Amino acid sequence: MSNNRRDFLRMSAFAAAGMSLPFNGKSAMLDLFAPKKLPAFGLQLWTVKEDMAKDAKGTLKKIASYGYKQIESFEGSQGMFWGLDHKDFKKYMDELGMKIVSTHCDFKKDFERKAAEAAAIGMKYLICPHLGAQKSIDTFKKFADDFNKAGEICKKNGIRFAYHNHDYSFKAMDGVMPQDVMMENTDKELVDFEMDIYWVVAAGADPIAYFKKYPNRFRLCHVKDLIRTATDHESCHLGKGTIDFKTILKAGTDNGLKYYIVEQEAFTGTNPLESAEVDAAYLQAFTM
């Protein structure tokens, strides 16, 4: 079949679908093909960690003013809730019109308590943020077993467990990709994944291929742009780098992606809060 014939048939099918939609005073076809905005987006607090350490409440208030509706925390010296009781933290989030949807944490220490506290305030995820490069692919199989156990604890509390990647899991070992080992040896009923798009691209892998290969496994993502330097790569403000978020996030959304979390790594001459504001403006105008 010629390309022209195939294109004609495809467009005819789209037109038929559009004609079948109810008419509500505007073109159903326009709705069908209209660019889609993100339903909401969040900020990983690592982006503004120094500001959070100095004034957590003041920093969160600024974040809310930039347009963020969600946050993802991390477990630092002040804990996941920055020195506050988990219920007091949620109360302040409510006042700001934001939700804490997830946090990075040590899942091998006091995890039952963390899962219970997260569930009590309506959080969705506890996430393992880092494992590090390993010498054996078998170690990643062991990690998968650990993830399944953590996932059981989360499931018991009505929340989910996930793993956040860096570049090392997208670098083949003995012809096998560690990321695939972890994804194929974890129970999809217990374990999800948070794709850090920056690190997938930095490792030379294809985010879209992974979204399609493992549909409904990547439920969260880190939205972080990348520029190439003379010797390596570094972070930059969203929209100023080389990552095609329009195509990548659409593919992710089509394959089960639900949470879009900005994580801005510091780079020369930037202020973390100003960067968070710039990135929020980019996503507020973003369509896919």
Buried (B, 14 or more C-beta within 10 A) or exposed (E): EEEEEEEEEEEEEEEEEBEEEEEEEEEBBEEEEEEEEBEBBBBBBBBBBEBBBEEBBEBBBBBBEBBBBBBBBBBBEEBBBBEBEBEEBBEBBEEBEBBBBBBBBBBEEEBEEBBBBBBBBEBBBBBBBEBEEBEEBEBBBEBBEBBBBBBBBBBEBEBBBBBBBBBBBBBEBEEEBBBBBBBEBBEEEBBBBBBBBBBBBBBEBBBBEBBEEBEEBBBBBBBBBBBEEEEEBBBBBBBEBEBBBEEBBBBBBEBBBBBBBBBBBBEEEBEBBEBBBBBBBBBEEBEB
